Amino acid sequence: MIPFLLLCVLLCFRTAEIYAGNIAGMVQAHGKETGQGDAAGSKYTSRKYSFLEKVDYGSMRDFIVFIDGPTAGKALPPEKPVQVVTRRITQQGAMFTPNVLPVLAGTTVEWPNHDDIYHNVFSISDAKPFDLGLYKDPEVKRVTFDKAGRVDVFCSIHSAMSCTVLVLENPFFAATDERGKYIIPNVPAGTYKLKAWHKRLPPQTLDVVVPDSGDVKADFNLGITNLPKY
């Protein structure tokens, strides 16, 4: 009996060691190198395209960092549904909050409508096509995302409403904060493909080695490369 208990204690300690690593870092975005008068968020000097405003890469948010692909063991989705809320913003009209939601495959997402008007939430994405129909508060609709992939969601009534659900294969992911920082805690020791993702930019992947104990740092700089000079 004593050897069996000792074995259980050793296994517990070994499990704690395996899940001791954290991955942390920062994600930033950049455009092509610009000269004076060609700053991010500015407009074209050409009269023909003066109505177009360039992307301000420095103000981009909603980056997601995740371990790409399946990991050892089968992760269970959360028991309590995650929420994407529709709210009425006077200056901008109706919108989804958050704009980007990373979830583990198998997660159920609630879509409460806190506006005093109807919405029709739907998606035609391959990973999860659905149509929740017309509804408003206090009714709450739910969708279970059982397949990994990107799911772009819209409202069939209000053209400006959109958000993205990023369905992932394992629970090791994180969204960046307002400063672009992230942390993925309790990652099993091993070598992984770590990917930084943004809905409007090409992703970037780094090889990371998580030790048996301690942290590993991984910073990303996303952007459009090989743009022509003009």
C-alpha positions as a printed NumPy array, in Angstrom:
array([[  0.   ,   0.   ,   0.   ],
       [  2.806,   2.409,   0.905],
       [  4.662,   1.948,  -2.437],
       [  1.388,   2.649,  -4.255],
       [  0.822,   5.887,  -2.319],
       [  4.429,   6.895,  -2.947],
       [  3.932,   6.294,  -6.667],
       [  0.817,   8.501,  -6.66 ],
       [  2.719,  11.305,  -4.916],
       [  5.568,  11.064,  -7.431],
       [  3.121,  11.173, -10.34 ],
       [  1.497,  14.285,  -8.885],
       [  4.857,  16.004,  -8.601],
       [  5.77 ,  14.956, -12.143],
       [  2.477,  16.358, -13.481],
       [  3.128,  19.647, -11.713],
       [  6.573,  19.817, -13.326],
       [  5.22 ,  19.149, -16.805],
       [  2.649,  21.935, -16.563],
       [  5.02 ,  24.544, -15.145],
       [  5.854,  26.589, -18.225],
       [  4.411,  29.921, -19.324],
       [  4.692,  31.544, -22.747],
       [  4.619,  35.335, -22.665],
       [  5.458,  38.209, -24.938],
       [  4.154,  41.064, -27.057],
       [  2.502,  41.375, -30.459],
       [  2.776,  44.469, -32.635],
       [  1.771,  45.326, -36.189],
       [  3.556,  47.415, -38.797],
       [  3.062,  48.555, -42.363],
       [  5.692,  49.331, -44.948],
       [  8.428,  51.713, -43.952],
       [  7.039,  55.163, -44.521],
       [  8.597,  58.479, -45.229],
       [  7.475,  61.879, -44.061],
       [  3.925,  62.591, -45.134],
       [  3.176,  58.911, -45.57 ],
       [  2.38 ,  58.007, -41.97 ],
       [  0.117,  55.206, -40.864],
       [ -3.514,  56.224, -40.892],
       [ -2.816,  59.056, -43.356],
       [ -4.389,  59.533, -46.782],
       [ -2.89 ,  59.304, -50.258],
       [ -1.477,  62.502, -51.726],
       [ -2.92 ,  61.578, -55.113],
       [ -6.194,  63.424, -55.729],
       [ -7.61 ,  60.288, -57.341],
       [ -7.271,  58.267, -54.121],
       [ -7.491,  61.053, -51.556],
       [-10.736,  59.626, -50.166],
       [ -8.91 ,  56.464, -49.019],
       [ -7.434,  56.312, -45.533],
       [ -4.485,  54.012, -44.909],
       [ -4.501,  51.427, -42.131],
       [ -3.068,  52.623, -38.837],
       [ -1.091,  49.516, -37.907],
       [  0.017,  50.997, -34.598],
       [ -3.56 ,  51.167, -33.328],
       [ -4.417,  47.539, -34.187],
       [ -5.701,  45.366, -31.323],
       [ -7.359,  41.942, -30.961],
       [ -4.296,  39.798, -31.641],
       [ -4.571,  36.117, -30.726],
       [ -1.557,  33.953, -29.882],
       [ -1.957,  30.186, -29.772],
       [ -0.149,  26.867, -30.047],
       [ -0.905,  25.608, -33.529],
       [ -2.369,  22.119, -33.84 ],
       [ -3.429,  19.507, -31.31 ],
       [ -1.48 ,  18.843, -28.094],
       [ -1.181,  15.762, -25.905],
       [ -4.373,  14.875, -24.046],
       [ -7.952,  15.845, -24.824],
       [ -8.972,  19.244, -23.485],
       [-12.542,  19.766, -22.352],
       [-14.468,  22.915, -23.331],
       [-15.754,  25.141, -20.496],
       [-19.018,  24.094, -18.853],
       [-20.346,  27.655, -18.754],
       [-21.073,  29.215, -22.188],
       [-18.909,  32.102, -23.39 ],
       [-20.767,  35.279, -24.368],
       [-20.597,  37.62 , -27.334],
       [-22.844,  40.536, -26.503],
       [-24.553,  42.897, -28.936],
       [-24.708,  46.418, -27.573],
       [-26.033,  49.743, -28.79 ],
       [-23.308,  52.389, -29.107],
       [-24.861,  55.724, -29.98 ],
       [-21.885,  57.011, -31.957],
       [-21.215,  53.791, -33.885],
       [-24.515,  51.934, -34.044],
       [-24.877,  48.3  , -33.012],
       [-21.741,  46.188, -32.538],
       [-20.521,  42.845, -31.218],
       [-18.378,  42.731, -28.066],
       [-15.743,  41.325, -28.165],
       [-14.85 ,  41.789, -31.798],
       [-12.632,  38.688, -31.774],
       [-13.293,  35.695, -29.528],
       [-10.862,  32.731, -29.303],
       [-12.481,  29.514, -28.045],
       [-11.618,  25.85 , -27.687],
       [-13.404,  23.525, -30.118],
       [-16.563,  22.27 , -28.429],
       [-17.286,  25.571, -26.681],
       [-20.832,  26.919, -26.623],
       [-21.14 ,  30.681, -27.206],
       [-24.147,  32.724, -26.108],
       [-25.357,  35.663, -28.196],
       [-27.492,  37.917, -25.959],
       [-28.947,  41.025, -27.584],
       [-28.971,  44.004, -25.201],
       [-30.298,  46.418, -27.799],
       [-33.931,  47.479, -27.977],
       [-33.971,  46.482, -31.651],
       [-33.846,  43.139, -33.449],
       [-30.674,  41.465, -34.719],
       [-30.159,  38.396, -36.899],
       [-26.803,  36.769, -36.117],
       [-25.472,  34.429, -38.813],
       [-22.364,  32.98 , -40.437],
       [-21.644,  31.228, -43.729],
       [-18.125,  30.158, -42.69 ],
       [-17.15 ,  26.575, -43.512],
       [-16.148,  25.859, -39.917],
       [-19.629,  26.706, -38.577],
       [-22.5  ,  27.959, -40.733],
       [-25.536,  29.041, -38.697],
       [-28.48 ,  31.448, -38.667],
       [-30.047,  32.448, -35.33 ],
       [-32.988,  34.332, -36.843],
       [-34.539,  37.543, -35.527],
       [-34.527,  38.069, -31.765],
       [-33.934,  40.645, -29.044],
       [-33.707,  40.891, -25.263],
       [-34.463,  38.878, -23.127],
       [-34.071,  35.947, -25.541],
       [-30.552,  34.473, -25.724],
       [-29.395,  32.261, -28.592],
       [-26.508,  29.756, -28.392],
       [-24.106,  28.16 , -30.873],
       [-21.655,  25.31 , -30.208],
       [-18.434,  25.609, -32.206],
       [-17.302,  22.014, -32.631],
       [-14.8  ,  22.377, -35.486],
       [-11.526,  24.328, -35.508],
       [-11.32 ,  27.272, -37.895],
       [-12.22 ,  30.909, -38.424],
       [-15.889,  31.817, -38.186],
       [-16.857,  35.293, -39.398],
       [-20.185,  36.418, -37.945],
       [-22.546,  39.132, -39.199],
       [-25.975,  40.615, -38.65 ],
       [-28.269,  40.33 , -41.688],
       [-30.02 ,  43.596, -40.743],
       [-27.084,  45.871, -39.876],
       [-24.201,  45.822, -42.368],
       [-21.633,  47.34 , -39.977],
       [-22.013,  44.537, -37.43 ],
       [-19.378,  41.812, -37.594],
       [-17.09 ,  39.786, -35.359],
       [-14.91 ,  36.696, -35.572],
       [-14.854,  33.505, -33.51 ],
       [-11.483,  31.762, -33.776],
       [-12.038,  28.1  , -32.883],
       [ -8.837,  26.373, -31.748],
       [ -7.715,  22.772, -31.266],
       [ -6.196,  23.138, -27.788],
       [ -6.636,  25.361, -24.713],
       [ -3.235,  27.042, -24.968],
       [ -4.11 ,  30.456, -26.376],
       [ -4.444,  34.06 , -25.263],
       [ -5.728,  37.404, -26.506],
       [ -3.435,  40.394, -26.176],
       [ -4.238,  43.246, -23.81 ],
       [ -4.423,  46.937, -24.76 ],
       [ -0.623,  47.157, -24.795],
       [ -0.225,  44.102, -27.016],
       [  1.009,  41.824, -24.207],
       [ -0.109,  38.235, -23.7  ],
       [  0.594,  35.221, -21.491],
       [ -0.295,  31.557, -22.005],
       [  0.061,  29.809, -18.621],
       [  0.655,  26.183, -17.633],
       [  1.91 ,  24.899, -20.969],
       [  3.286,  21.312, -20.971],
       [  7.024,  21.09 , -21.556],
       [  7.88 ,  20.513, -25.194],
       [  8.515,  22.067, -28.606],
       [  5.628,  23.859, -30.314],
       [  4.615,  25.989, -33.262],
       [  3.376,  29.24 , -31.72 ],
       [  1.24 ,  31.395, -33.993],
       [  0.235,  35.055, -33.731],
       [ -2.955,  35.898, -35.609],
       [ -4.948,  38.976, -36.593],
       [ -8.05 ,  38.978, -38.761],
       [ -6.587,  41.571, -41.156],
       [ -2.939,  40.494, -41.333],
       [ -0.905,  37.443, -42.396],
       [ -0.095,  35.31 , -39.333],
       [  3.404,  34.696, -38.031],
       [  4.688,  31.415, -36.57 ],
       [  7.656,  30.844, -34.25 ],
       [  9.203,  27.658, -32.896],
       [  9.217,  27.736, -29.098],
       [ 10.647,  25.308, -26.565],
       [  8.835,  25.288, -23.227],
       [ 11.092,  23.997, -20.418],
       [ 10.077,  21.703, -17.571],
       [  9.909,  24.785, -15.372],
       [ 10.134,  28.517, -15.971],
       [  8.98 ,  30.84 , -18.724],
       [  9.726,  31.392, -22.383],
       [  9.385,  34.724, -24.187],
       [  8.066,  35.058, -27.735],
       [  7.462,  38.441, -29.399],
       [  5.776,  38.95 , -32.754],
       [  5.745,  41.731, -35.32 ],
       [  2.957,  41.233, -37.849],
       [  2.665,  43.176, -41.043],
       [  2.487,  43.288, -44.817],
       [  5.894,  42.533, -46.37 ],
       [  7.332,  42.92 , -49.863],
       [  5.17 ,  45.921, -50.676],
       [  6.328,  47.953, -53.706],
       [  7.913,  51.336, -53.081],
       [  6.032,  54.293, -54.53 ]])
